[in-house]
């Protein structure tokens, strides 16, 4: 069993190594992240930055000087001060001023509810835009700021950034920090956690995390399920899962499951010690192949594929114009997360 696990987890690098140099170079340049644009919302953040810059009646430098004076004189930092400054940051030096402002604002307001606005995702998106994942990691882990990053979105975007840089150990550390701070996990968190454990070759943790992933009827979850069954040696359950996925056994109105080619290689290898089930498995694999359900994609490529963002049916109706907290009209583009 241990041999199968080691071979399975080492399969993707071997497959990659066998590919032409041009393909490998392409993969190294590929963007490897897991969250959809609806979560990261980087373009939305950048558009707001441009809109606010055009509305300013003073220059960015003048605004920063005003904020720095308030910090020096220990004047009260207002919510709009922090919102505006975060949207005016364009370089790492600007972010250093933003950090000072965040510490002061949090010290003055940590016992006061921020209403429906959350600063955490805004700051992490700024770090994402400027490539400052180390700064974001330092801030979310700082116990002096506990409660400032009080949402799953901040942690998920940061884990996604670290995953993209292949810093899997650090991403796992952010996940543990999220758990220690009592931040509720959502579906994106579990998908990220599974991908991180998969990359770290941590099969047991990946198996535990998979059991908690919501919407397990998705294509990627079917692949993960079959992959884990093969690694754990649950041969009969594995056969049943594959049989249920055969295209001819489901309604034509239901989208067929597609399996990664390397997942099926692991499945075949897991059956080598059982000749009876091996024959049955080969028959099933042949049927899956004929129905076009075995793809050229690897599990790694499936995990690193960016999901398409959800598009509203009616963009005009999707824009919220009333505050959920005060039931008053929203007067600023900054009042949404």
C-alpha positions in Angstrom: 0.0 0.0 0.0 2.8 2.4 0.9 4.4 1.8 -2.5 1.1 2.7 -4.3 0.8 5.9 -2.2 4.4 6.9 -3.0 4.0 6.1 -6.7 0.7 7.9 -6.9 1.9 11.1 -5.3 5.0 11.0 -7.4 3.1 10.3 -10.7 2.5 13.9 -11.7 6.1 15.0 -11.6 7.2 12.0 -13.6 4.5 12.7 -16.2 5.6 16.3 -16.3 9.2 15.3 -16.7 8.4 13.2 -19.7 6.8 16.1 -21.6 8.7 18.2 -24.1 10.7 21.1 -22.7 8.4 23.7 -24.3 5.4 22.2 -22.4 7.2 22.2 -19.1 8.3 25.8 -19.6 4.7 26.7 -20.4 3.5 25.0 -17.2 6.0 26.9 -15.1 4.7 30.2 -16.4 1.1 29.1 -15.9 -1.0 30.9 -13.3 -1.7 28.4 -10.6 -4.6 29.5 -8.4 -7.8 28.1 -7.2 -10.3 30.8 -6.5 -12.7 32.4 -9.0 -12.7 36.1 -9.9 -15.9 36.5 -7.8 -13.8 35.8 -4.7 -10.6 37.5 -5.5 -12.4 40.5 -7.1 -9.1 42.1 -8.1 -10.4 43.8 -11.2 -13.3 45.3 -9.2 -10.8 46.6 -6.6 -8.6 48.2 -9.3 -11.6 49.9 -10.9 -12.6 51.4 -7.6 -9.0 52.7 -7.2 -9.2 54.5 -10.5 -12.6 55.9 -9.8 -11.6 57.3 -6.4 -8.4 58.7 -7.8 -10.4 60.7 -10.3 -12.7 62.0 -7.5 -9.9 63.3 -5.4 -9.7 67.1 -4.9 -6.2 66.9 -3.6 -3.2 64.9 -4.9 -2.4 61.4 -3.5 0.8 62.8 -1.9 -1.1 65.5 -0.1 -3.6 63.0 1.2 -0.8 60.7 2.5 0.8 63.7 4.2 -2.5 64.5 5.9 -2.8 61.0 7.2 0.8 60.9 8.4 0.2 64.1 10.3 -2.9 62.6 11.9 -0.8 59.6 13.0 2.0 61.8 14.4 -0.5 64.0 16.4 -2.5 60.9 17.6 -5.7 62.2 16.1 -8.7 59.9 15.7 -8.5 57.8 12.6 -11.9 57.6 10.8 -13.2 54.7 8.8 -13.2 56.7 5.6 -9.6 57.7 6.2 -8.6 54.0 6.1 -10.8 53.2 3.2 -9.5 56.0 1.1 -5.8 55.4 1.8 -6.1 51.7 1.0 -7.5 52.6 -2.4 -4.7 55.1 -3.0 -1.8 52.7 -2.4 0.2 52.0 -5.6 3.6 50.8 -4.3 5.1 48.9 -1.3 6.1 52.2 0.4 2.4 53.2 0.4 1.5 49.9 2.0 3.9 50.7 4.9 1.8 53.8 5.7 -1.4 51.7 5.3 0.0 49.2 7.9 0.6 52.0 10.4 -2.9 53.3 9.8 -4.4 49.8 10.2 -2.7 49.3 13.6 -3.9 52.6 14.9 -7.4 52.2 13.6 -7.7 48.7 15.0 -6.4 49.8 18.4 -9.0 52.5 18.5 -11.9 50.4 17.2 -11.2 46.7 18.1 -14.1 46.7 20.5 -16.5 48.3 18.1 -18.3 46.5 15.3 -17.2 47.7 11.9 -20.7 47.4 10.5 -21.0 45.5 7.2 -17.7 46.8 5.8 -14.7 44.4 6.1 -11.2 45.9 5.8 -9.4 42.5 5.7 -10.3 41.5 2.1 -9.5 45.0 0.9 -6.0 44.9 2.4 -5.3 41.4 1.2 -6.5 42.3 -2.4 -4.1 45.3 -2.2 -1.2 42.9 -1.3 -2.3 40.6 -4.1 -2.2 43.4 -6.6 1.3 44.4 -5.5 2.7 40.9 -5.0 3.1 41.4 -1.3 2.1 38.0 0.0 4.7 38.2 2.8 3.2 41.4 4.1 -0.3 40.0 4.0 0.9 36.8 5.8 2.6 38.9 8.5 -0.5 41.0 9.1 -3.1 38.2 9.3 -0.9 36.3 11.8 -0.2 39.3 14.0 -2.1 38.7 17.2 -2.2 42.5 17.8 -4.6 42.6 14.8 -6.8 39.7 15.9 -10.3 40.5 14.9 -9.3 42.8 12.0 -9.1 39.9 9.5 -12.3 38.3 10.9 -13.5 36.8 7.6 -12.8 33.7 5.5 -12.2 35.7 2.4 -9.0 37.4 3.7 -7.5 34.0 4.6 -8.6 32.3 1.4 -7.2 34.9 -0.9 -3.9 34.8 1.0 -3.7 31.0 0.8 -4.5 31.3 -2.9 -1.6 33.7 -3.3 0.8 31.4 -1.5 -0.4 28.4 -3.5 0.2 30.3 -6.7 3.8 30.9 -5.5 4.1 27.2 -4.6 4.7 28.1 -0.9 2.6 25.2 0.3 4.0 25.0 3.8 3.3 28.7 4.4 -0.2 28.3 3.0 -0.8 25.5 5.5 0.4 27.8 8.2 -2.2 30.4 7.2 -4.8 27.7 7.3 -3.8 26.8 10.8 -3.9 30.4 11.9 -7.4 30.7 10.4 -8.4 27.7 12.5 -6.8 29.1 15.7 -8.5 32.4 15.3 -11.9 30.7 15.0 -12.7 31.9 11.5 -15.4 29.7 9.9 -14.3 27.6 7.0 -16.3 27.8 3.8 -16.3 25.7 0.6 -13.3 27.7 -0.9 -11.3 27.1 2.3 -11.8 23.3 2.1 -10.9 23.2 -1.6 -7.7 25.2 -0.8 -6.9 23.0 2.2 -7.3 19.8 0.1 -5.1 21.2 -2.6 -2.4 22.3 -0.1 -2.4 18.9 1.6 -2.3 17.2 -1.8 0.7 19.2 -2.8 2.4 18.4 0.5 1.7 14.6 -0.1 -0.3 14.5 3.1 -2.9 11.8 2.2 -4.5 11.4 5.6 -5.2 15.1 6.0 -6.4 15.4 2.4 -8.8 12.5 3.1 -10.2 14.2 6.2 -10.6 17.5 4.4 -12.3 15.9 1.4 -15.1 14.5 3.7 -15.9 18.1 4.7 -16.0 19.6 1.2 -19.4 20.8 0.2 -21.0 20.2 -3.2 -19.3 16.9 -3.6 -21.1 16.3 -6.9 -18.6 18.5 -8.8 -16.2 17.1 -11.3 -13.1 17.8 -9.3 -14.6 16.2 -6.2 -15.4 13.0 -8.1 -11.8 12.9 -9.1 -10.6 13.5 -5.6 -13.0 10.8 -4.2 -11.8 8.2 -6.7 -8.1 9.2 -6.1 -8.5 8.8 -2.3 -10.3 5.4 -2.6 -7.5 4.1 -4.8 -4.8 5.3 -2.4 -6.6 3.8 0.7 -7.1 0.4 -1.0 -10.9 0.5 -0.8 -11.2 -1.6 -4.0 -14.9 -2.5 -3.9 -16.0 1.1 -3.1 -13.7 2.2 -5.9 -15.3 -0.1 -8.4 -18.8 1.1 -7.3 -17.8 4.8 -7.7 -16.5 4.2 -11.2 -19.5 2.2 -12.3 -21.8 5.0 -11.1 -19.9 7.5 -13.2 -20.2 5.7 -16.5 -21.9 7.9 -19.0 -24.4 5.3 -20.2 -25.6 4.8 -16.6 -26.7 8.4 -16.0 -29.4 10.6 -17.7 -28.4 12.3 -20.9 -29.5 15.6 -19.1 -26.8 15.1 -16.4 -23.3 16.2 -17.2 -20.9 13.3 -17.4 -18.0 13.1 -15.0 -14.5 13.4 -16.6 -11.5 11.7 -14.9 -7.9 12.8 -15.1 -5.7 10.4 -16.9 -3.2 10.1 -14.0 -6.1 9.4 -11.5 -7.1 6.4 -13.7 -3.4 5.3 -13.8 -3.5 5.2 -10.0 -6.8 3.3 -10.1 -5.3 0.6 -12.3 -2.2 0.3 -10.2 -4.3 -0.1 -7.0 -6.0 -3.2 -8.6 -2.8 -5.1 -9.4 -3.1 -7.4 -6.4 -6.6 -8.5 -7.2 -7.0 -10.2 -10.6 -10.8 -10.5 -10.4 -11.4 -6.9 -9.7 -8.5 -5.9 -12.0 -10.4 -7.4 -14.9 -13.6 -5.6 -13.9 -11.7 -2.4 -13.5 -10.2 -2.6 -17.0 -13.7 -3.1 -18.4 -15.0 0.0 -16.6 -12.0 2.0 -17.7 -12.6 0.9 -21.3 -16.2 2.1 -21.1 -15.2 5.4 -19.6 -12.6 5.8 -22.4 -15.2 5.1 -25.1 -17.6 7.6 -23.6 -15.0 10.3 -23.6 -14.7 10.5 -19.8 -11.0 10.1 -19.4 -9.2 13.4 -20.2 -5.7 14.4 -21.1 -5.7 16.7 -18.0 -3.9 15.6 -14.8 -5.4 15.9 -11.3 -2.8 18.7 -10.7 -4.1 20.6 -13.7 -7.7 20.2 -12.6 -6.9 21.5 -9.1 -5.0 24.5 -10.5 -7.7 25.4 -13.0 -9.3 28.7 -12.2 -13.1 28.3 -12.0 -15.2 30.6 -14.0 -16.7 33.5 -12.1 -20.4 33.6 -11.5 -22.2 36.1 -13.8 -25.3 37.7 -12.5 -28.5 37.1 -14.5 -29.1 40.8 -14.4 -26.1 43.0 -13.5 -28.3 46.0 -12.6 -30.3 43.9 -10.1 -27.1 42.4 -8.7 -25.8 45.7 -7.5 -26.8 46.2 -3.9 -28.0 49.8 -3.2 -29.4 49.5 0.3 -27.3 48.9 3.4 -28.2 45.6 5.1 -27.3 47.0 8.5 -29.0 50.5 8.4 -31.5 49.9 5.6 -30.3 53.3 4.2 -29.1 54.0 0.6 -25.5 53.3 0.0 -23.9 56.6 -0.9 -20.3 55.5 -1.7 -18.8 52.8 -3.9 -16.6 52.0 -1.0 -19.4 50.5 1.1 -19.3 47.1 -0.5 -16.6 44.7 0.5 
